[in-house]
Amino acid sequence: MSRRFRIKLSDPWELGESLNWPTIFATTDLIECADREMGFIFTLDEALPIRSKIYRWCSASERHFGDSFSLMRIGQTVSANLTFLEFKEQIVDYRRSDTLIAIGSIQSIT
């Protein structure tokens, strides 16, 4: 069962300005949110073309101590560290993929 999420960028400012501060929609197949530090990998509904690269996925981890992604179950927005991963036809090792780092917030919409 896939879950839908809304991702909003807050920093870096230049990135948000260059993209006109988009609301990014994404899905993940993770069903359960635990009350411990964890992360997600999202598939973006629409790829982000930035600086001649195309970013198709985003990994997220909790930004502040005490935040928990489980708060999204009750409709709260959670601050997150975001890492956007570049789309490539074949990724042999994701650690060698180009990444884009940002800060934002995530909210479950389903």
MONORRA-V677598 format. One record per helix or strand of 2 or more residues. SS is the DSSP state (H for helix, E for strand). FROM is the first residue (numbers start at 1). LEN is the number of residues. If there is no record, write none. Layout:
SS|FROM|LEN ; SS|FROM|LEN
This chain:
E|3|9 ; H|13|6 ; E|23|6 ; E|39|12 ; E|53|10 ; H|69|6 ; E|78|9 ; H|94|3 ; E|99|10
